Amino acid sequence: MLQVIRSYAALQAEQCLPLSRTKRTHIGGIWSLVAFLVATVIITYAAGRLDRLLSEAFVYEARAQTYLDLLEVREQFEEIIHQRSLALRELATFIGENPFAKQEEFTQRVQNIREIDDTVINVAAAPDLVVTLIHPLAPNMGALGLDYRTNEDQFPGIERMLNLGKELMTGPVDLVQGGKGLILRAPVYWPDPDFATEGDVDGSKRQLWGIVSLVLDYDQFLINSGIREAEERYDILIHAASPQVGTGPQMFTYGDQSLREADTVTLEFDFSFEEWMLEARTKGGWPKHAPDQWAKRALIASAGLMLLGTLLYVLQVSERRKRAEVLLSSGIEALNDGFVMFDAQDRLLLSNSKYKEMYELPPEVLKPGTPFAELLRIGVKSKQFPMGRYNEDEWIERRLAIHRENRTSETEQHLSGGRVIKASDRPLADGSYVGLRVDVTELSHAKDAAEAASKAKTDFMGVLSHELRTPLTVIMGVAQLSRNARMLSSSKALLKGYEDGEISHAEAKRLLDEMYDQLSGLMNRLVQSGEHLLHLINEILDVAKIESGSLVIEPSRCAVQDIVDPVIEQLRTLSSKKGLAFDVVQEADMVFADKVRTRQILFNLIGNAIKFTDTGFVRLVVKPVGDAVSFEVHDSGAGIPEAELQSIFEVFYQVDSTATRRAGGTGMGLAISRSLAEMQGGSLSVSSVVGQGSCFILTLPIRAAQSLEVNAAA
């Protein structure tokens, strides 16, 4: 691998040599002409496209700036109209509450409205559409007595306002007292003031009192709203969204009407009484291009010529680089192991497909330039790397610290998916480094399995030696006592009475019976220990026969009761001694099984349930399930951890394999039981909850044909 890296470095260095020193690197002839022409076309097209984009960008900036400037105009415009509209509503409310107010009351009320300032020419009230109240009075005397019905210029707008039943703005209007004004009007109804300026008019409920109006100085309004200032740079049009009906200034309009059909920037006003539009563009229309466009075009042309000038050099270098990359890629892809290379800044340079396959990281991550820290972080989040007792940040920092030591290292990585990778990293002179990844999963698993098997057999031998030694110790002890029967207390008492000649026949008989009872008890212990020892030996022999395939099963159709009753009879006493409730529910009649071996399985399952249950119950439920009979053994014991549920059926395995464990046994019973169940065409499974108990389920077929089919399938 290092030879490949050195070859790659050599090829990189070769690019700096004169052309005469290299092979197959000369670029000339028809292909260079084609490349040059294609590049010229592409650069010319790109230059034209860039020129258009610059022009479009300039126009876009102009439109954006226009939009921003118009936003400010719109805000000022809306603020003025909203304030005056509030003043008008307040006045309309006052009139609705005081329909017979006099000029003095009207003047006092208007003076208290804070929105009325110097820009307001006058505020007037026209009961029955005739102006009778006005403020200020002196400069507006000419407007008193104005009958809107006879005013051809203003009446269409008032009529439209009355039809809509809400306030409206018109202008510019030639005022009776002189000058131009912008007029806000609102209808006033009475006697109900709540409807003074709201909604459609219901003539059956409300009676029109008249109108109130507020006249703004038209020229001052244009200055205060910013329209005059904006007109220095933009063509502006302000108009209502709906078209005007009739003649005269029914609606407010301002600006160049030809802009309605032009390409403009458009904003909407936020008025409750009517929808208005503000349209604008730069003076004389939108610019075609920027003032310095020709300078930019010259710069683009210069850049294009520079690109064409460097094209031949690029063509020369590309051939050499391609050869180097192909050689390097072929070399690392040919490896049967993972290969990775990082630069001095810990950024990924390259990796082969085997490396990507090993770590199962997303393809978009394993690309040149990805930082090593990012690879670690993504691997942690995708559960690739087990972190042990560290949190994510601590684990990544530890890996980076090891990585930055910049020394040759060989480690064994255990991934979360169970894969084991041997990682070998070697730094290079420039600070970068290469890594080789070898998948040693099978070797590691084989090693672990061998160690586990060795440990299991060692534990089993320790357990077996303890289990065998216990009954042998009892047998030897009983044998010693039996050999010295004269040393028994009853024997000594009988012999002493006989020698003294003072023992009666009744006393002699009592002492003799006592001696026989002691000997019988010793013999019972001897027999029990012998039976236990025989059971252990039989288990060992059964395992040997099962592994060699010489164990013979003779199933037949038999009554379930013949299998279950002997087991219950022998184990009920054991459960009673522990104070456990032993329940039996028997709902099946016949089963196809080997009676002796099935009893052996049940003895093992129920015996274990009693052995590992201190309080509560043990229950045997026998019931038909389809074409099979299910023997369910429930208990309320400590339960089995989920991680151990399958291991308990392995030969030599025990959840607690120490010689001082609470319950006895060799750990072969469940393995033998499952093998016996499967040899009869059945199965043995378990479910358990720690702290609540366990349930072992033995399933055997009802008919012989089913058993044969199951065995054939197996």
N, C-alpha and C positions, 0 to 999 in steps of 0.2 A: 504493500500500500504506500509506504514512504517513497518507493521508486516512482509510483504514479504521480505523487505530489511533486517530487523533484522534476519529473518530466514536464509537468504542467508549468512549473516555475521556469524551466529552461525555455519552453515555448514562449512564455511571456517575455523573457529576456531577448529572445530571438527577434522580436518585433523592433528592437532598437538597432539591429544590424543593417548595413547597407543592403540594397536590393540584390546586388550581385552575389551576396553571400548566402541568399535563401533560395528555396526552390518553390515553384508553382505559386509565386506571389505576385507576378507581373500582371497588371491589369491593363489591357489594351485591346485594339481591334474593334469589331462590331459591337461587342457587349459593352465596352466603355461608352461608345457613342449612344447606344440605346439607353444606357443608364443616365448619361448626361442629358439626353433629350427628355427622358421621363422626368428627371429631376427638374429640368427647366420648366416643363409644363406644370408640374406640381407647385413649384415655387411661384410661378407666374399666377397660377390660380389662387394660391394662398395669399399672395400679395394683393390681388384684386379683392379677394374675400375680406382680407384684413382692412383694406381701404373702406369697403362698404360698412364693415362693422364699426370702424372709427366714426364714420359719418352718422351711422344709426345711433351710436353711443352719444354723440354730441347732441343729436336731436332729442334723444331720450332724456339727457341731462337738462336740456332746455325745457322740455315738457315737465320734468320733475320739479325744476325750479319754479316754473309757472304755477304748478299745483301748490307748492309750498307758499308762494306769495299770495295766491288766491285764498288759501286757508285763512291767512291773517285778515284779508279783506272781508271774507265771509263772517269771521268771528266778530269783527268790529260792527259790521252791518247788522248781524243778528242781535248783538248786545244792545244797539241803539233801538231797534224795532221792538225787542222784548221789553225793554224798560218803558218805552212809550206805550206799548200795548197794555202793560200792567197799570200805568196811570189812567189809560182810557177805561179799563175795566173798573177800576176803583171809582172813577167819575160816574160810570153807568150804574154802578151799584148805589151810589149816593142819590142819583136822580130817581132810580127805581123806588128807593125808600122815601124820597121827598119829591114827588112829581109836581108839586106846586111851589117849589123853591123860588125865591126872588133873586135878583141880581146880586145883592149884597151877600146873601148866603152862598150863592154860587161862587162868587169871587173869593170869599174866605175859604171855601172848601178847596178850590183849585190851588190856592196859595199854600195849602198844607200838604199837597201831593209832592213828594220829594223828587220824583222823576222828571218834573217839569223844570226846565232851565232856560237859558238864553236862546237855545236852538229852536225852542217852540215859539212860533209866531203868535198863535192863539189857541184857546180851547173854547169850544162853543157847544151849546145845547139847542136843539131845534125841535120843540114839541110840535107835533103834526107837520113836520118837515119845514118849519119856518124858524129861522134863527132869531131867538129872543134873549138868549143868555150868552155872554161872551166875556172872555178875560184874556188879556187886559182890554178894558173897554175903550179907552181914549183912542189908541191908534187903530182900532178896528171898528169904529162907528159905522163905516161904510158897509159892513157886512150885516149889521142888524136889520132885520126884516127880510132877509134873503129867503125867498120861497124856492126851495129846490125843485118843486114840480115845474116851475117855469124856467129853470136854468137848463138849457139844452145840453150844455157841456157836462154838467155834473150829475144830472138826474139819472142817466143810464147806469152810472156806477152805483148810485144809491139804490136804484131799483134792483140791481143785481145783488147787492148786499142784503136787501130785505127778502129777496127770494131765497137766498142761502140761509138766512137767519143767524148770521155770525159776522164778526168784525171783518173788515176788508181795508186794503190800502190802495190808493190810486195816486197817480201823478205821472209826470208833473202837471199841475193844474194852475191856470192863470187865476189869481185871487182877485176878488172884487175890490179889496182894499189896495191892490197893486202887488206886483212881484209874482214869483212862482213858489208854489208850495207842494209839499208831499203830505197827503191827507190820510189819516187813519180814522175810520168811522166804525161805530158799533150801534146796533139797534137797541132801544130801551123799551121793555114791556112792563106793564103794570096791571094789577097790583102785586103780582108775584115777582119779587126781585131775584129769585134763584135762577130764573131763566133769562136773565138780562142779556147774556152773551153766549148762551150755550145751545147747541143742537138745532134741529129743525123747528120751525115755528108751528105751534098748534093753535090756530086762530080761535077755536072753540073754547080754549082755556085762558088765553092771554090776549091782551089788547095792546096794540102798538101805541106807545106814548110819543115816540119820535126817535131821534138819533142824537148821539153825541159825537163830536169830532175833535181831532187834535191835528193842528197844521204845523208841519216842520218847515224850516227854512231850507228850500231845496238845495241851494248852492252850498250852504254850510253843512248840510247832511252829506253831500258828496265828499266834502273835505274831511269831515270827522270819520266817515266810514272807510277812508283810505282809497276810495275809487279814483279821485283826482290824481293822487300820486301814482297809483297803479297804471293809469292811462298813459303815463309818460313812457312806459315800456311795453304795454300790452293793448291789443284790441279787445274791448270788453263788451259783453251783452248780458243784461239781466232781464229776465222775463218770467211770466208765470208758465207753469208746465201745461196748463190747459189753454186752448186758444181763446182769444177775446171775441166776445159776441157783440155786435153792434158797433156804433161809432163813438168817438170821444175817449177820454182817458179813463176807461172803466177799470183798468188794471195798471199797476206800476210797470213801466218798461223803461229800459235805459240802454243806450249803446247802439252799435251797428247791427241792424236787423239781418244783414247778409251773413252774419256769423251762424245763423240758424242752420244753414246748409254747408258750413265749412267744418274742417277737421279741427276741433277745439278740445281743450281741457274743460271738463264739466263737473261742477259741484252742485249739490242740492242744499237749499236752505231748510233749516229746521223750524218751520212756522206751523202753528196749529190751524191757522185759518185758511192757508192756501199753500200749494206746492210751487216754489220758485226755483229757477235754475240760474246758475252763474257760469257763463261760458267765456273763454278767453284764449288768445294765442299771442305770440310775439308780434310786434308791430310789422305789418305788411305780410305776415305769414311765417310759417316755420322755416328756419334756415336749412339750406341744403347740406352744408358741410361747415366744419370749423374754420375759423380764419387762418389757422396755421396748417391747414390740410396739406398744402403743397410741400411744406417742410417735412411733414410726417411721411408723405409719399417718397420723398428723396431718401429718408432714413430707411424706409422699407426696401427700396430698391438697392441701397447699399448692403443691407443685411442679406438680401437675396443673392447678390453677387458674391458675398463672402461665403455663403453656404455652397454655392456652386464651386467656388475655389477650393473648398475643403473636401468636396465630394471624392476626388481621385484618391486623396490620402485615406479617406474613410473606406473606400473600396479595397485598398491595399491591406489596411489593418484588419478588415473584417474577415478576409480569407484566413489570415494567420490565427485570429482569435477563434474562428470556427473550428479549425483543425485542433487547436488546443482543447477547446471545450468538448469536442466529440471524443477525443482520446481520453480525457479525464472522466467524462460521463460513462464511456464504455468500460473503463477500468473499475470504477466504483460499482456500477450496476452488475458487473460480472461477479462481484463478491457474493458469497452465500450468507454473509453476515451483514449487520447494519453498519453503515458508515456515516459519519457526520463531521463537519468542519465549521469552526467558528473563528471569526477574526479577533483582533486584539481588543475590540470594544464589546466582545461577547455577543456579536450579531451573527446569525446563521448565514453561512456562505453557501453550503450545498449539503445534500443528504441523498442517499439512495432509497429506492422503493422498499428495501428490506427494513431500513430504519423506520420509515413511515408505518410499515405494517406492524412492527413490534410495539410502538407506542400508541397506535390508533388515535392519533391527533388529527384534527380537521385539516384537509389539504390547504386551505387558505392560510393556515398558521405556519405550516412547514414550507415557507418560501424565503428566499434570500432577504436578509435585512431584519428578520424577526429577532428581537432580543432574547437571550437565554432566559432571563427572568420571566418574560411573557410565556415562553414554553412551559416553564415550571408552573406558573399561575393557572394556565389553561388546563394542564395535566391534573392539578389538584382539584379544580372545579369539576372536571369530568371524571373524578374518582379514579384516575390512573395511578396516582402515587399515594400509598398509605402514609399518613402523617404521624401515627403513633400517639404519643402523649403531647405533641406540640400542636399549636394552632396553625392556621394557614400562613400567617406572616412569619412566625418563628421558624417554621419548617423551611420556607423559601429562603429566609435569611441564612439559615445554616447551610443549605445547599449552595447558595451563592458564595458563602465564605470558603467552603471547600473548593469551589470552582476557581476562586480568585487566587488560590495558593500557587497556581501556575507550576505544578509539578506532576511528574508521571504518577498515575494512580491506577489501581485496579480494584474495583468494588463489585459487589453482587447486589443487584437491585431486585427487590420483590415487589412486583406490581399488584394492584388491587385485584385484577382478574385472575391471579394465580400464576401468571407468567414470571419466570425468573431470568434476569438478564445479567450476564457478566459484562461489565463496562470497563474498557481500557482506554484511558485518555493520555495523550502525550503532547506536551507543548512544543511549539516551533520557535525559531529564533526571533521572528518578528512579533511575538506575543500572541499569535493565533495558536490554535491547537486542533488536533484531529482526534477523533474517537472511534473506537471499534466496539460494536455491540454483538455479543454472541448469545443466542437463545439456549440456555442450559436448563430449561424447564423440566424436560423429561429426566435429565440426569439428577436434578435436584429433587424431583418428586420420587424418583427411584431410591435415592439416598434416604429421604424422609420415610418412605414406606419401609425400607429395610430397617432403619433405626426403630420405627414404630413397632414393626413385627418382632424385632429383637427384644424391645422393652416389654411388649405384651407377653412374649414367651418367658422372659425373666420374671415378670410379675406373676405369671401363671405358675411357674415352678415354685415361687415363694408361697403362693396361696395353696398350691397342691401339697407342698410339704407340710404346711400347717394343718390342712384338712386331713391328710393321711396320718399325721403324728397324733392328732387328738384322739381318734378312736383306737389307735394302736396303744396309746398310753393307757386308756381305760381297760382294754383287753389284757394288757400285761399286768396292770394293777389288780384286776379281778382274779387273774390266774394266780398271782402271788398269794392273795388272800385265800383262795380256794385250796392251794397247796398246803397252806398252814391253817387248816380248818380248826385244829385244836386251840388256836389262838383267839378264836371268836369268843366273845363274852358269854354267849349261851353255852358253848362247848365247855368252857372253863367251869361255869357254875354247875353243869350236869356232872362233870368228872369229879369235882370236889364233893358234891353230895353223895356220889356213889362210893368214893373212897372213905368218907366219914361214916357211911352206913346209916345216915340219919334222914335220907330223902324218901319221901313217900312215893307211891306209884303215881298219884295225881300230879305231884310236883315234878316228878321225872318226865311225865308226859308233856307238861307245860313247857319245861326247858327244852325238851326234844323238839316240840313244835316251833319254838322260838328259833332254835338252831336251823331247822329246815327253812323257816321264813327268811332268815339272813342269807342262807345259801341260795334260795330262790331269787332274792333281790339281786344278789351278785350275778347270778346267771342271766337275769333279765337285762342287766346293764351290759353283760358280755354279749348277749344276742343283739341288742340294739346297736352297740358299737360295731359288731360284725356286719349287721345289715347296712349301716351307714358306710362302712368301708367297702362293702360289696357294691353299693350304689355308686360310689366314686369310681371304682374300677370299671363298672358297667358303662358309666359315662365316657370314660377314656376309650373303652373298646368301641362304643357306638361312634365316637368321633373318628376313630381310625377306620371303622367299616364304611362310614359315610364318605370319607375322603378317598378311600380305595374303591368305592362303588360295590362293595360286597354285602352291604346290609340288605336283607330280604324283607319286603313288606308283603303281607298276605291279606289284602282287604276283602271283605265280604259284606253282604247286606245284613245288617244286624239292627237290633233295637237300641235306640239311644239310651233307654233306661239301663240296659246291661252294661253300658260304658260308664254312665254317670254315677249310678248308685254306689258302686264300690269306692269310688273316689270320695264321694260325699261322706260315706260312713267312716272312712279312715281319717279325713281331715276335719270333720266337725268337732272332734275332741280337741284338736290343736287350736282351733279358733275359739272354742269355749274357754280354754285355759288363758287366752289373752284378753278375754272379755269382749270379743268382736261378734257382731251380728252376722250370721252366715245365712243368706237367703238364696233359695234356688227357685228359678222360674223355668219350668220345662214345658215347651209347647210343640216339640217335634217328636215324631214317632220312630222313623227309620232313617238309617244313614249307611252309606257304602264306605266302610273303613276297616282298618286293622284294629280290633278291640284293644289288644295289649298296648300297641304303640299310641293309640289315641288316649288311653288311660294315662300312659306315661306323659303325654303332652299336658293333659289336664292336671295331673299331680304337680307337674312343674309350675304351670301357670297359677293354680290356686295356692300351692305351697308358697310361691314367691309373694303373692298378694297378702297372705297371712303373715309371712315373715317380715314384710316391709310396711305393715300397717299396725300402728300402735293403738289407735282408737277409731271407732266408727264401725265400718261394715266391710264385708266381702260378699259379692253377689255373683252368682252364676246364672246367666240367661241363655237358654237353648231354644232357638226358634228357626223355623224354615224361612229362607230368603231365596225366592225364586226356585232354582233347581238345586239348591244347596242348603246345608244346615249350618247355622252360625252358633258357635259356642263363645259367648261374651263373658269375660271375667272382669268385673268392676271392683275397684277398691277405693277407699278414702285415705290412702297413704300420702307420703310426702311428694309423690309425683317424680317424673323424670324430665330433666332439661331437654328442650327441643333439639339442641345440638347432639344429644346422646341417643336419640330415638332409633337411628339406624345402626349405630355402632354396637348397641347391646345385643344384636343378633350375630355378631362376629365371634368366632371361636377365640377363646382365651380373654375376651374383653369383659371388663367389669367397670361400672361407674366408679366404684371404690375398690381398688385392687390391693390395698394394703392388708397385711396379715392381721392387723388389729381392727379391721372394719367391724361394724356393728352386727352384720348378719353374715352367716357362713355361705359357702358355695364356691365352686370352681370357676364359674362364669361360662360353663359349657352348656348349661341347660337350655337356654333360649336358642342358641345356635342349633342344638340337636332338635329341639321342638320344631323350628321352622323347616329344617330339612325333612323331618318326618312328615310334616303337613304337606309339603310340596311333593314328596314321593307318593302320597295318597291322592294326588290331584287336587289338593286344597291350598290354603294359604294361611299365613299367620302375620297379623299386623298389630300396630299399637298406636294409641293416641293418649296424650297425657298433658295435664296442667300442673305445674309445680305448686305445691301447697294444697291441691284439691284432689289429687288421685290420678289413677291410670285405668285404661281399658284395653285389654288384649283380646283380639277377635280371631278365633280359629274357625276357618270355613272349610267344610268337607262336602263332597258331592253326595247326592241322594241315590243316584243310579250309577251302575258300573260304566255305561257308555260314556257318560260325562267325564268320569275319571280318566278313561282311556283317551278321550279327545284332549283333555288338558295335558296329560303326560306326553301325547304325541306332539302337541303344539310346543311344549317346553323343549 
